[in-house]
Amino acid sequence: MSVVTNPFVSVYRPRLDAAPVRTHLRFADLSRRMTDAWLTNAGKKISPHVICRSVQDLFRVNMALLIVDMTRDTPQDWQVRFVHTYSIPTTLFDARKAQQDRQLSSLPEWASLGTEQHVIRPCRMVTASGRPEFGRIDETVYGIRIVCDRLVLPDPSGTGRWCILFYEVQSISGAGQPTRYDDVDLSILQLSREGLSAGEIGMALELSARTIEHRIAKIKARTGVTAFVRLLSATW
């Protein structure tokens, strides 16, 4: 799938240095805290914010926490409210627009493509099972690949009024335009991903560093990717 060049970008660049530095916990630690709060309230008819408060002010900039109000019968009418938003600057898509409180039916087209698989289906699954669900997402939409970990918590009362979705985004990358790589190109990409310099790659492949640099320049030109690091996280 080819990359759409800035189809909806209004670059969100928050001031990451505006807030004082806090000690942040890992995704697993925060998930455990929320799961413990959920277990403590099993069978109770509570607000989802009771569980969210267990991790208040402990989020990192690559995390998002949202509440899905499921009181409407039609999933497309479910309301999404963000408690914490992903806030790392990116030029690949408009993160702020995607994380506005809204009904699922009003999501932008590019943001709604994974709604059934990554919001509606997991919410229904945990509501039916009555148990939290941990998972990993590796999805490409409009040529943008998003890799993240996810926790889904159902309403502990068992009435299916709401779900909580918690994400930690591992990477967001653009794969560039579809292209074919020969064996040397594939080797260069892999060794670059492992952190080798052009000179070290040249030694491994029995080529000069200049040849490696020339190859990298040709790969970037063919794929339309100016930042080589974006290719290193792509699937080939």
C-alpha positions as MATLAB code, in Angstrom:
seq = 'MSVVTNPFVSVYRPRLDAAPVRTHLRFADLSRRMTDAWLTNAGKKISPHVICRSVQDLFRVNMALLIVDMTRDTPQDWQVRFVHTYSIPTTLFDARKAQQDRQLSSLPEWASLGTEQHVIRPCRMVTASGRPEFGRIDETVYGIRIVCDRLVLPDPSGTGRWCILFYEVQSISGAGQPTRYDDVDLSILQLSREGLSAGEIGMALELSARTIEHRIAKIKARTGVTAFVRLLSATW';
ca = [
       0.000    0.000    0.000;
       1.477    3.343   -0.986;
       1.890    6.268    1.316;
      -0.581    9.095    0.874;
       1.462   12.272    0.971;
       0.118   14.442    3.796;
      -3.567   13.652    3.100;
      -4.858   15.093    6.370;
      -1.885   16.570    8.166;
      -2.113   19.542   10.445;
       1.021   18.790   12.401;
       0.403   18.471   16.120;
       3.509   19.719   17.899;
       2.843   19.932   21.659;
       5.419   21.529   23.943;
       6.991   18.430   25.406;
       9.142   20.565   27.723;
       6.226   22.543   29.129;
       5.452   20.125   31.984;
       7.870   19.069   34.718;
       9.513   15.700   34.240;
       7.752   12.919   36.163;
       8.693    9.347   36.876;
       6.571    7.297   34.484;
       5.685    3.652   34.792;
       5.735    1.074   32.016;
       2.650   -0.049   30.104;
       2.640   -3.342   32.035;
       2.721   -1.492   35.368;
      -0.116    0.858   34.457;
      -2.144   -2.027   33.015;
      -1.694   -3.931   36.276;
      -2.866   -0.943   38.303;
      -5.988   -0.534   36.191;
      -6.694   -4.266   36.241;
      -6.341   -4.298   40.049;
      -8.786   -1.381   40.297;
     -11.147   -3.249   37.977;
     -10.957   -6.407   40.140;
     -11.561   -4.382   43.305;
     -14.787   -3.072   41.785;
     -15.998   -6.353   40.269;
     -19.784   -6.512   40.244;
     -20.139   -2.827   41.110;
     -21.860   -0.209   39.003;
     -19.137    2.449   38.919;
     -17.961    5.250   36.673;
     -15.037    4.341   34.379;
     -13.192    7.319   35.847;
     -12.819    5.378   39.110;
     -10.468    3.015   37.269;
      -8.800    5.788   35.273;
      -7.917    7.621   38.480;
      -5.720    4.686   39.519;
      -3.180    5.776   36.881;
      -3.827    9.492   36.797;
      -0.747   11.620   35.947;
       1.424    8.550   35.280;
       1.102    8.388   31.495;
       3.890    8.825   28.984;
       3.576   10.845   25.772;
       3.280    7.662   23.667;
       0.182    6.456   25.555;
      -3.535    7.004   25.004;
      -6.441    6.183   27.314;
     -10.041    6.403   26.185;
     -13.503    5.504   27.428;
     -16.083    4.056   25.047;
     -19.662    4.801   26.109;
     -21.661    1.780   24.870;
     -25.115    2.815   26.109;
     -26.364    3.306   22.549;
     -27.546    0.122   20.792;
     -25.802    0.917   17.501;
     -21.974    0.735   17.776;
     -21.512    3.600   15.340;
     -23.377    5.761   17.869;
     -21.035    4.829   20.721;
     -19.299    7.854   22.217;
     -15.510    7.986   22.626;
     -13.960   10.201   25.299;
     -10.205   10.626   25.697;
      -8.756   10.731   29.202;
      -5.173   10.970   27.904;
      -4.006   11.480   24.328;
      -0.945   10.341   22.387;
       1.143   13.503   22.036;
       4.398   12.748   20.215;
       4.700   15.101   17.196;
       4.248   13.430   13.815;
       3.831   14.663   10.242;
       2.232   11.393    9.084;
      -1.289   12.130   10.328;
      -3.259   14.594   12.438;
      -3.070   12.990   15.896;
      -5.044   15.773   17.570;
      -7.970   15.453   15.153;
      -8.053   11.679   15.530;
      -8.242   11.976   19.333;
     -11.196   14.310   19.700;
     -14.201   13.214   21.784;
     -16.906   12.121   19.365;
     -19.266    9.386   18.179;
     -17.616    6.586   16.221;
     -19.728    7.495   13.193;
     -18.126   10.952   13.033;
     -14.512    9.754   12.807;
     -12.618   10.913    9.694;
     -12.573    8.241    6.977;
      -8.879    7.461    7.431;
      -9.334    7.021   11.204;
     -12.476    4.898   10.964;
     -10.994    2.063    8.885;
      -9.908    0.059   11.931;
     -12.899    0.951   14.117;
     -14.701   -2.380   13.725;
     -11.585   -4.485   14.347;
      -9.857   -2.414   17.011;
     -12.699   -0.743   18.935;
     -16.110   -2.354   18.386;
     -14.998   -5.994   18.249;
     -12.717   -5.956   21.332;
     -15.301   -4.019   23.359;
     -17.969   -6.570   22.495;
     -15.584   -9.451   23.225;
     -14.601   -8.308   26.730;
     -18.197   -7.404   27.547;
     -19.295  -10.914   26.583;
     -16.448  -12.641   28.460;
     -16.463  -10.301   31.447;
     -12.652  -10.325   31.460;
      -9.925   -7.844   30.456;
      -8.055   -8.464   27.206;
      -4.431   -7.724   26.369;
      -3.271   -7.598   22.752;
      -0.866   -6.155   20.219;
      -1.792   -4.173   17.121;
       0.361   -4.018   13.997;
      -1.767   -2.249   11.410;
      -1.118   -0.340    8.184;
      -3.694    2.266    7.150;
      -3.151    4.597    4.194;
       0.473    3.486    4.108;
       1.052    4.408    7.762;
       2.080    1.537   10.014;
       1.124    1.710   13.692;
       2.460   -0.792   16.225;
       1.111   -0.687   19.774;
       0.122   -2.668   22.856;
      -3.477   -2.536   24.059;
      -5.510   -3.281   27.178;
      -9.338   -3.437   27.067;
     -11.312   -3.366   30.324;
     -15.087   -3.995   30.396;
     -17.638   -2.437   32.733;
     -17.104   -4.500   35.930;
     -20.826   -4.469   36.700;
     -21.449   -6.761   33.725;
     -24.066   -4.430   32.262;
     -21.927   -3.421   29.273;
     -22.315    0.320   29.717;
     -18.702    1.158   28.832;
     -15.200   -0.083   28.099;
     -11.768    1.403   28.722;
      -9.073    1.111   26.042;
      -5.453    1.783   26.952;
      -2.716    1.965   24.302;
       1.049    2.309   24.301;
       2.286    3.160   20.814;
       5.617    1.518   20.007;
       6.083    3.072   16.568;
       4.390    5.057   13.817;
       6.103    4.893   10.441;
       5.546    5.395    6.741;
       6.617    2.546    4.485;
       7.165    4.629    1.365;
       6.038    3.718   -2.123;
       5.900    0.010   -3.088;
       9.172   -1.092   -4.621;
      11.202   -4.220   -5.304;
      14.467   -4.811   -3.481;
      17.267   -7.020   -4.719;
      19.290   -9.187   -2.340;
      21.896   -6.484   -1.734;
      19.232   -3.873   -0.914;
      17.531   -6.246    1.518;
      20.862   -6.923    3.203;
      21.592   -3.203    3.495;
      18.182   -2.535    5.039;
      18.555   -5.342    7.560;
      22.080   -4.427    8.608;
      21.105   -0.751    8.854;
      18.231   -1.765   11.108;
      20.808   -3.520   13.318;
      22.754   -0.275   13.656;
      25.715   -0.914   11.335;
      27.354    2.013    9.562;
      27.844    2.164    5.796;
      31.472    1.108    6.254;
      30.531   -1.861    8.441;
      27.815   -2.921    6.016;
      30.321   -2.675    3.168;
      32.729   -4.965    5.005;
      29.957   -7.497    5.690;
      28.841   -7.497    2.038;
      32.335   -7.117    0.586;
      31.458   -3.789   -0.990;
      32.858   -0.298   -0.489;
      31.236    2.153    1.891;
      30.683    4.469   -1.079;
      28.740    1.741   -2.884;
      26.555    1.234    0.198;
      25.865    4.957    0.459;
      25.005    5.068   -3.246;
      22.629    2.122   -2.804;
      20.919    3.818    0.137;
      20.448    6.995   -1.912;
      18.852    4.973   -4.735;
      16.520    3.183   -2.294;
      15.347    6.514   -0.890;
      14.811    7.921   -4.380;
      12.780    4.882   -5.518;
      10.552    4.781   -2.441;
      10.054    8.513   -2.026;
      11.257    8.316    1.580;
      13.663   11.100    2.493;
      14.315    9.895    6.045;
      16.026    6.504    5.758;
      15.018    5.557    9.303;
      11.379    5.318    8.152;
      12.293    2.453    5.833;
      13.969    0.515    8.623;
      10.666    0.010   10.468;
       8.765   -1.013    7.335;
       7.866   -4.552    6.324;
       9.332   -5.653    2.982;
];
